[in-house]
């Protein structure tokens, strides 16, 4: 009789998680996104360009138009000019919002981000929070700087504006709100397209080209379409007196714009969660 001797073999097991290892909390994710956002040169350049265009052009336009606005031949209100530079500064908000979404896809860093934070909801929320806070503050500061500088030239001609004047304070605060919303809109398009040039072309085309061309559409439906396009609906809140009387009133228009941004962000969130990195 032979005895079978069976050697003890280790049973393969899954190693336990490292002590203290856990999913990063939202505060850590937010901090990481803030560092990533400000560690690239394009962010600082975009914010600086926003300020230069927004405040600088407003001051320049007010300085060169103040004498004409004070004359009898002027057919525009001085209030139309105190946030004039924001019309061009919104381009930088579009660029910044697009890069928040597309830059990581271009470099492949999105894989490292999602490996560190597998839950995609907090990643997207942190990106949106960093972008929104930056553009809200930068847009509001830029609007106030442009107003203070430009209004000095208007006051020298006796047509200066007070913050208590109708629509002035609303426009200065609204400038930050509109730029923040525009950045989120661009981020959503960037998440859907995942290509910087294509996303920029899409958003800039809708805001600047389609938004202006839509007013040429015939009939009441054409006028309605033009009013609710994102750039036309949202921009009225950033001007004390609109250059275009056909636009929606400031706060109703901004409400329409906010709904459009929210819907597009919801679609982008679904796409972001379902697609591979």
VOGU-3710 file (C-alpha; in Angstrom, 3 decimals, decimal comma):
1> xxxxxxxxxx> 0,000/0,000/0,000  1,310/3,330/-0,922  0,466/6,490/0,810  -0,164/9,504/-1,353  1,533/12,478/0,079  -0,067/15,728/-0,940  1,999/18,859/-0,556  0,258/21,873/0,867  -0,358/24,427/-1,828  -1,234/28,065/-1,185
11> xxxxxxxxxx> -4,714/28,949/-2,232  -4,642/31,925/-4,618  -6,462/34,855/-3,174  -7,127/38,411/-4,219  -4,840/40,736/-2,259  -6,714/43,004/0,061  -6,792/46,674/-0,694  -3,884/48,586/0,669  -4,451/49,953/4,104  -6,012/53,378/3,974
21> xxxxxxxxxx> -6,715/53,159/0,242  -10,102/54,533/-0,725  -11,818/56,380/-3,463  -10,699/60,008/-3,509  -13,271/62,379/-2,095  -14,706/65,207/-4,131  -12,438/67,721/-2,390  -9,370/65,834/-3,611  -10,786/65,566/-7,118  -11,561/69,280/-7,124
31> xxxxxxxxxx> -8,046/70,101/-5,935  -6,538/67,902/-8,648  -8,619/69,531/-11,366  -7,691/72,997/-10,069  -3,989/72,111/-10,259  -4,343/70,669/-13,750  -6,344/73,682/-14,890  -3,788/76,256/-13,727  -0,637/74,263/-14,499  -0,981/74,748/-18,268
41> xxxxxxxxxx> 0,039/78,039/-19,838  -3,091/78,318/-21,957  -5,194/79,023/-18,847  -3,187/82,046/-17,723  -2,963/83,358/-21,274  -6,700/82,921/-21,839  -7,633/84,718/-18,608  -5,173/87,527/-19,360  -6,540/87,853/-22,896  -10,076/87,938/-21,540
51> xxxxxxxxxx> -9,164/90,853/-19,281  -7,260/92,759/-21,957  -10,003/92,366/-24,547  -12,896/92,879/-22,168  -11,622/95,814/-20,126  -9,185/97,273/-22,639  -11,575/97,436/-25,578  -14,342/98,828/-23,385  -12,084/101,668/-22,235  -10,860/102,274/-25,779
61> xxxxxxxxxx> -14,354/102,402/-27,269  -15,646/104,691/-24,523  -12,623/106,979/-24,926  -13,077/107,303/-28,682  -16,882/107,561/-28,588  -17,469/109,776/-25,543  -17,431/113,053/-27,452  -19,774/111,707/-30,124  -22,130/110,217/-27,522  -22,322/113,583/-25,770
71> xxxxxxxxxx> -23,346/115,320/-28,998  -26,795/115,803/-30,434  -26,196/113,486/-33,369  -25,633/110,353/-31,276  -28,300/107,685/-31,712  -26,898/105,270/-29,108  -27,057/105,290/-25,333  -23,721/105,543/-23,456  -24,867/102,491/-21,498  -24,489/100,406/-24,653
81> xxxxxxxxxx> -20,712/100,833/-24,499  -19,722/100,154/-20,872  -19,456/96,380/-21,453  -18,622/96,566/-25,162  -15,346/94,663/-24,882  -17,096/91,575/-23,526  -18,467/90,915/-27,014  -14,963/89,896/-28,092  -13,796/88,616/-24,709  -16,374/85,842/-24,955
91> xxxxxxxxxx> -14,099/84,184/-27,527  -11,582/83,473/-24,762  -14,326/81,943/-22,603  -15,146/79,596/-25,475  -11,475/78,668/-25,869  -11,017/78,034/-22,153  -14,170/75,943/-21,856  -13,221/73,873/-24,887  -9,683/73,177/-23,655  -10,948/72,005/-20,266
101> xxxxxxxxxx> -12,686/69,158/-22,074  -10,465/68,413/-25,066  -6,890/68,989/-23,885  -6,756/65,758/-21,863  -8,042/63,772/-24,818  -5,357/65,289/-27,024  -2,540/64,366/-24,632  -4,016/61,060/-23,454  -4,017/62,267/-19,846  -7,723/61,487/-19,586
111> xxxxxxxxxx> -6,779/57,813/-19,087  -4,677/58,657/-16,051  -7,448/60,874/-14,691  -10,082/58,157/-14,976  -7,701/55,524/-13,604  -7,230/57,648/-10,490  -10,925/58,532/-10,247  -12,998/55,765/-11,883  -16,285/57,497/-11,044  -16,689/59,947/-13,890
121> xxxxxxxxxx> -19,401/62,085/-12,324  -17,095/63,733/-9,745  -14,458/64,360/-12,436  -16,929/66,189/-14,631  -18,412/68,092/-11,687  -14,950/69,205/-10,561  -14,013/70,382/-14,060  -17,271/72,350/-14,293  -16,781/73,900/-10,838  -13,222/75,047/-11,589
131> xxxxxxxxxx> -14,155/76,452/-14,984  -17,305/78,187/-13,731  -15,636/79,831/-10,749  -12,730/81,060/-12,858  -14,861/82,586/-15,601  -17,401/84,011/-13,155  -14,718/85,868/-11,207  -12,628/86,836/-14,244  -15,681/88,005/-16,195  -17,070/90,078/-13,334
141> xxxxxxxxxx> -13,702/91,679/-12,505  -13,132/92,439/-16,187  -16,571/94,006/-16,543  -16,069/96,248/-13,494  -12,572/97,256/-14,657  -13,909/98,163/-18,100  -16,783/100,100/-16,589  -14,538/102,100/-14,246  -12,040/102,921/-16,978  -14,577/103,648/-19,700
151> xxxxxxxxxx> -16,941/105,573/-17,473  -14,145/107,998/-16,600  -14,151/109,190/-20,217  -17,952/109,314/-20,312  -18,035/111,331/-17,083  -15,548/113,803/-18,541  -18,164/114,558/-21,211  -20,967/114,797/-18,656  -22,640/111,510/-19,654  -21,194/109,200/-17,006
161> xxxxxxxxxx> -23,195/106,271/-15,643  -23,831/105,332/-12,037  -24,105/101,773/-10,758  -27,633/102,742/-9,725  -28,613/103,503/-13,323  -30,992/101,063/-14,937  -29,257/97,876/-16,026  -25,664/98,869/-15,219  -25,018/96,715/-12,150  -27,018/93,871/-13,672
171> xxxxxxxxxx> -24,847/93,991/-16,806  -21,586/93,933/-14,838  -22,635/90,915/-12,796  -24,331/89,404/-15,833  -21,072/89,552/-17,774  -19,518/87,071/-15,374  -22,617/84,869/-15,453  -22,757/84,853/-19,243  -19,059/84,038/-19,679  -19,330/81,222/-17,138
181> xxxxxxxxxx> -22,330/79,800/-18,984  -20,555/80,119/-22,313  -17,569/78,252/-20,895  -19,803/75,414/-19,708  -21,500/75,282/-23,102  -18,092/74,985/-24,769  -16,994/72,308/-22,310  -20,098/70,268/-23,118  -19,456/70,510/-26,856  -15,809/69,585/-26,250
191> xxxxxxxxxx> -16,842/66,450/-24,351  -19,137/65,426/-27,190  -16,695/66,163/-30,014  -13,403/65,426/-28,174  -11,446/67,477/-30,699  -10,311/71,037/-29,960  -10,566/72,546/-33,440  -13,943/70,959/-34,155  -15,399/72,061/-30,817  -14,120/75,621/-31,245
201> xxxxxxxxxx> -15,516/75,836/-34,768  -18,878/74,529/-33,589  -19,342/76,907/-30,659  -17,907/80,001/-32,345  -19,977/79,264/-35,430  -23,191/78,998/-33,413  -22,505/82,115/-31,319  -21,087/84,488/-33,915  -22,187/83,249/-37,336  -25,450/81,359/-36,957
211> xxxxxxxxxx> -26,627/83,707/-34,211  -26,325/86,741/-36,506  -27,477/85,052/-39,703  -30,608/83,698/-38,004  -32,154/87,176/-37,924  -32,313/87,008/-41,720  -34,692/84,062/-41,572  -38,193/85,027/-42,734  -41,361/85,167/-40,668  -42,127/84,853/-37,004
221> xxxxxxxxxx> -40,490/81,441/-36,698  -37,205/82,876/-37,956  -37,350/85,634/-35,353  -38,111/83,078/-32,648  -35,198/80,833/-33,660  -32,831/83,802/-33,646  -33,918/84,886/-30,174  -33,389/81,507/-28,516  -29,994/80,675/-29,992  -27,470/80,496/-27,109
231> xxxxxxxxxx> -25,389/83,562/-27,911  -28,414/85,773/-28,555  -30,413/84,563/-25,556  -27,578/84,768/-23,041  -25,716/87,905/-24,087  -28,493/90,393/-23,304  -27,850/90,034/-19,569  -24,318/91,413/-20,090  -25,349/94,766/-21,582  -27,251/97,611/-19,839
241> xxxxxxxxxx> -28,876/98,563/-23,144  -28,830/96,049/-25,991  -27,697/97,003/-29,475  -30,414/94,694/-30,826  -33,968/95,443/-29,636  -35,187/92,124/-31,077  -33,424/90,086/-28,390  -35,224/88,620/-25,389  -35,249/90,632/-22,174  -32,079/90,078/-20,135
251> xxxxxxxxxx> -33,203/87,707/-17,399  -35,728/85,687/-19,458  -33,074/85,369/-22,152  -30,478/84,215/-19,640  -32,953/81,668/-18,265  -33,378/80,228/-21,769  -29,605/80,178/-22,181  -29,141/78,421/-18,815  -31,642/75,717/-19,775  -29,835/75,149/-23,084
261> xxxxxxxxxx> -26,491/74,836/-21,298  -27,966/72,442/-18,720  -29,497/70,199/-21,403  -26,273/70,056/-23,400  -24,277/69,329/-20,239  -26,654/66,486/-19,401  -26,156/64,969/-22,861  -22,388/65,414/-22,571  -22,401/63,775/-19,128  -24,168/60,688/-20,480
271> xxxxxxx> -21,688/60,480/-23,366  -18,732/60,979/-21,013  -19,866/58,126/-18,769  -20,575/55,658/-21,558  -17,625/56,213/-23,877  -14,192/54,698/-23,504  -11,405/57,101/-22,675
//
